[in-house]
Amino acid sequence: MAWVNAVIQGILTGGLYALFACGLSLMFGVMKVVNLAHGDLATVAGYVGIGVIAATHMPFLWSVPIVVLVMAGLGYVLQRTLIQAALDRGVLTTLIVTFGLSMVIENGLLQFFTADERGVGVNQGIVTASFSIGSQITIAWLYVVIFVLAVVVLLGLQYYLSSTKYGRLIRAVADDREAAQLSGADYRHVFGIAAAIAFGTVALAGLSYGMTTVIDPTTGTDTILLFAFAAVVIGGLGSLWGTLAGGIILGIAQQIAAQINISDELLGGYLIFLIVLIVRPQGLIAGRSQS
């Protein structure tokens, strides 16, 4: 039963990793931007949530849409200014620019919030609530909710990209920017919308992670970005559903490795990451779905 429990916990943890990764995957799929500040932006979302709750004393759930809207607006502004300027100079430039943005964010958080660890929604009952299956399997409700949230977000993104005007426009620009521009589409505005959506998912990821554990200014680089990259690479860079598959595989690998030796938890996940890079570097799910 211990191994069954490890698989179940790994699947549920994969939902959190999918939330980490879907914004990163979306930005690459649309703009070919590898955002090295992705994890730090998720951490910013966690701190924004803490600040909104402290300033307004509103319930945690009411603060979620506010944080998502704030991060979406930040995503649009950053894309139309900093990231677009880097894109105009070349895709490689975006790596340097987003790395610099990551350093600025991390040191800014250290300056204003110190290195103290903080939690998001610490007074919520769901943070500690759980249920049991048999005598050896205990499942946290929070991880179930996060997994369902990840699936809903991916379904919503899939519907938006395939069935709405702007969603089809995003796919058209991702497939052929020049042809879309000749048809009258402002690709910079379309990129801004895609970035706003990606940053909205980053906000959900940051808030979710802040409820499962504590965050500090270095969390984004040390944890979130690494797990997001691993999930994206395993699933397929640019594939939305690949992020869920990659997250689940990463989560299961970590939990099984922890059953063998608790100190090998992270090692197990990164070994799978390395094997996929060697055997199938394009990821497990790749192709036209990447757009």
C-alpha positions in Angstrom: 0.0 0.0 0.0 2.9 2.3 0.6 3.8 2.2 -3.1 0.1 2.8 -4.1 0.1 5.8 -1.7 3.3 7.1 -3.4 1.7 6.9 -6.8 -1.4 8.7 -5.7 0.6 11.4 -4.0 2.8 11.8 -7.1 -0.3 12.2 -9.3 -1.7 14.9 -7.1 1.6 16.7 -6.8 1.8 16.6 -10.6 -1.2 18.9 -10.7 0.8 21.6 -8.8 3.7 21.1 -11.2 1.4 21.5 -14.1 0.2 24.8 -12.8 3.9 25.8 -12.5 4.6 24.8 -16.0 1.6 25.8 -18.1 2.4 29.6 -18.2 6.0 28.8 -19.2 4.8 26.4 -21.9 2.2 28.9 -23.3 4.8 31.7 -23.6 7.2 29.4 -25.4 4.5 28.0 -27.7 3.3 31.4 -28.8 6.3 33.6 -28.6 9.3 31.2 -28.4 10.2 33.0 -25.1 11.9 30.9 -22.4 11.0 33.0 -19.4 13.7 32.6 -16.7 11.8 34.9 -14.4 8.8 32.6 -14.4 9.4 31.2 -10.9 10.1 34.6 -9.4 6.9 35.9 -10.9 5.0 33.1 -9.2 6.7 34.1 -5.9 5.6 37.7 -6.5 2.0 36.5 -6.9 2.3 34.8 -3.5 3.5 38.0 -1.9 0.8 40.0 -3.6 -1.8 37.6 -2.2 -0.3 38.0 1.3 -0.3 41.8 0.9 -3.9 42.0 -0.4 -5.2 39.9 2.5 -3.2 41.9 5.0 -4.3 45.2 3.6 -8.0 44.5 3.0 -8.7 41.6 5.5 -10.8 39.9 2.8 -11.2 36.1 2.7 -8.5 34.3 0.9 -10.8 33.1 -2.0 -11.8 36.7 -2.7 -8.2 37.7 -3.0 -7.5 35.1 -5.7 -9.2 36.9 -8.7 -7.6 40.2 -7.6 -4.1 38.6 -7.7 -4.8 36.9 -11.0 -5.9 40.3 -12.5 -2.9 42.1 -11.1 -0.5 39.5 -12.5 -2.3 39.4 -15.9 -2.0 43.2 -16.2 1.7 43.0 -15.2 2.1 40.3 -17.9 0.6 42.5 -20.6 2.7 45.5 -19.7 6.0 43.5 -19.4 5.3 41.8 -22.8 4.6 45.1 -24.6 7.7 46.8 -23.1 10.6 44.7 -21.8 10.0 41.3 -23.4 8.9 42.7 -26.8 11.9 44.9 -26.9 14.1 41.8 -26.3 12.2 39.8 -28.9 12.8 42.5 -31.5 16.5 42.0 -31.0 16.4 38.2 -31.1 15.0 35.2 -29.2 18.4 34.7 -27.4 18.2 38.2 -26.0 15.0 37.3 -24.1 17.0 34.7 -22.1 19.4 37.5 -20.9 16.5 40.0 -20.2 14.4 37.5 -18.3 17.4 36.3 -16.3 18.1 40.0 -15.4 14.4 40.4 -14.5 14.7 37.3 -12.2 17.6 38.9 -10.4 15.8 42.2 -10.0 12.7 40.5 -8.6 14.5 38.3 -6.2 16.7 41.0 -4.8 13.7 43.4 -4.6 11.8 40.9 -2.6 14.7 40.4 -0.3 15.0 44.1 0.2 11.3 44.8 1.0 10.2 41.5 2.6 13.5 40.2 4.0 14.4 36.5 3.8 11.6 35.5 6.3 9.4 32.6 5.1 5.7 33.3 4.7 2.6 31.2 4.0 -0.5 32.0 1.9 -3.9 31.3 3.3 -2.5 29.8 6.5 -5.8 30.1 8.3 -7.8 28.2 5.7 -9.2 24.9 6.9 -8.4 23.2 3.6 -4.7 23.6 4.2 -4.7 20.9 6.9 -7.9 18.9 5.9 -7.4 15.4 4.6 -9.3 12.1 4.2 -8.1 8.5 4.4 -8.5 5.5 2.1 -7.9 2.4 4.2 -5.4 2.6 7.0 -2.2 3.6 5.0 -3.4 6.2 2.5 -4.1 9.7 3.6 -4.8 12.3 0.9 -4.8 16.1 1.5 -7.8 17.9 0.2 -5.6 20.8 -0.8 -3.7 18.7 -3.3 -7.0 17.4 -4.7 -8.3 20.9 -5.2 -5.0 22.0 -6.8 -5.1 19.0 -9.2 -8.7 19.8 -10.2 -7.7 23.4 -10.6 -4.9 22.5 -12.9 -7.2 20.4 -15.1 -9.8 23.2 -15.2 -7.1 25.7 -16.2 -5.8 23.5 -19.0 -9.3 22.8 -20.2 -10.1 26.5 -20.2 -6.9 27.3 -22.1 -7.7 24.6 -24.6 -11.2 25.9 -25.2 -10.0 29.5 -25.4 -7.3 28.8 -27.9 -9.5 26.6 -30.1 -13.0 28.2 -29.9 -12.6 32.0 -29.4 -11.6 34.8 -31.7 -8.5 35.9 -29.8 -7.6 32.3 -29.1 -7.6 31.4 -32.8 -5.7 34.7 -33.4 -3.0 33.6 -30.9 -2.6 30.3 -32.6 -2.4 32.0 -36.0 0.3 34.3 -34.8 2.2 31.4 -33.2 2.1 29.5 -36.5 3.0 32.3 -38.9 3.6 35.8 -37.5 4.2 37.4 -40.8 1.0 36.0 -42.5 -1.1 37.0 -39.5 0.4 40.5 -39.7 -0.5 40.8 -43.4 -4.1 39.9 -42.5 -4.2 42.9 -40.2 -3.4 41.3 -36.9 -1.3 43.3 -34.4 1.0 40.5 -33.3 2.4 42.6 -30.4 -1.1 43.0 -28.9 -1.7 39.3 -29.4 1.6 38.5 -27.7 0.5 40.8 -24.8 -2.8 38.9 -24.4 -0.9 35.6 -24.4 1.5 36.9 -21.8 -1.4 38.2 -19.7 -3.0 34.7 -19.7 0.3 33.1 -18.9 0.9 35.4 -16.0 -2.6 34.7 -14.7 -1.8 31.0 -14.5 1.5 32.0 -12.8 -0.6 33.8 -10.2 -2.6 30.6 -9.5 0.7 28.6 -9.3 2.2 31.0 -6.8 -0.9 31.1 -4.6 -1.2 27.3 -4.7 2.4 26.7 -3.8 2.2 29.3 -1.0 -0.7 27.2 0.5 1.2 23.9 0.3 4.3 25.2 2.0 6.0 28.5 2.8 7.6 30.9 0.3 10.6 33.2 0.5 12.3 35.5 -2.1 14.5 32.7 -3.4 11.7 30.1 -3.8 11.0 31.1 -7.4 14.5 30.3 -8.6 15.4 27.5 -6.3 12.2 25.5 -6.6 9.3 26.7 -8.9 11.4 27.4 -12.0 13.3 24.1 -11.8 10.1 22.0 -11.3 8.4 24.0 -14.1 11.2 23.4 -16.5 11.4 19.7 -15.7 7.6 19.2 -16.2 7.7 21.2 -19.5 10.7 19.3 -20.9 9.3 15.9 -19.9 5.8 16.7 -21.3 7.0 18.6 -24.4 8.0 22.2 -24.7 5.0 24.2 -25.9 2.4 21.5 -25.2 -0.3 22.4 -22.7 -1.5 18.9 -21.9 2.1 17.8 -22.0 2.7 19.9 -18.9 0.1 17.9 -17.0 1.6 14.6 -18.2 5.1 15.9 -17.4 4.1 17.1 -14.0 2.4 13.8 -13.1 5.5 11.8 -14.2 7.8 14.1 -12.3 5.6 13.9 -9.2 5.4 10.1 -9.3 9.2 9.7 -9.8 9.8 11.9 -6.8 7.4 10.1 -4.5 8.7 6.6 -5.6 12.3 7.8 -5.0 11.3 9.1 -1.6 9.9 5.6 -0.7 13.4 4.1 -1.5 15.3 6.9 0.4 13.7 10.2 1.5 16.9 12.0 0.6 16.6 10.8 -3.0 13.2 12.5 -3.6 14.5 15.3 -5.9 17.1 13.0 -7.5 14.4 10.6 -8.7 12.6 13.4 -10.5 15.7 14.8 -12.1 16.8 11.3 -13.3 13.5 11.0 -15.2 14.1 14.5 -16.6 17.6 13.5 -17.8 16.3 10.2 -19.3 13.6 12.0 -21.3 16.2 14.5 -22.6 18.4 11.7 -23.8 15.7 9.4 -25.3 13.1 11.9 -26.5 14.4 15.5 -26.2 11.2 16.9 -27.8 9.2 15.6 -24.9 6.6 12.9 -24.6 3.8 15.0 -26.2 4.9 17.2 -29.1 3.8 18.3 -32.5 1.1 20.6 -33.9 -0.6 20.7 -30.5 2.3 22.9 -29.3 0.6 26.0 -30.7 
